[in-house]
Amino acid sequence: MPLVRISHRAGVTEAYRQALSDGVQEAMESTVNVPTNDRFHIVTEHATGLIFDPHYLGIERTPNWVAIQITLRKGRTVEMKEALYRRIVENLAMQPGLRPEDVLICLVENDLADWSFGHGIAQYVR
């Protein structure tokens, strides 16, 4: 179960927010074996507080910059992760129309005992 956090600038439409979530979800399903119904996304908009270097590593970013943090169980190969990154930016370029330069992705890996889906139980280790 990945937990996805997507942060974006304030003032976008609900359709834009849904496209962010849909694009990330489809990419995870098609590249890192995430099941279809396994969607837990926290999408937040920020009027302030998105602080970034617009030129870091020679990548020119605009104020439309989006940060995507995906927490998931460890075990994916580097090739799978790179495929995920590519698919996310491809999807988000189509809908909602984000430039690939404006998409930052960070994966945070953990283990089976690091998840509780409810009831205070670590379901993956029981």
Buried (B, 14 or more C-beta within 10 A) or exposed (E): BBBBBBBBBEEBEEEBBBBBBBBBBBBBBEBBEBEEEEBEBEBEBEEEEBEEEEEEEEEEBEEBBBBBBBBBBEEBEEEEBEBBBEBBBEBBBEBBEBBEBBBBBEBEEEEEEEBEEEEEEEEBEE
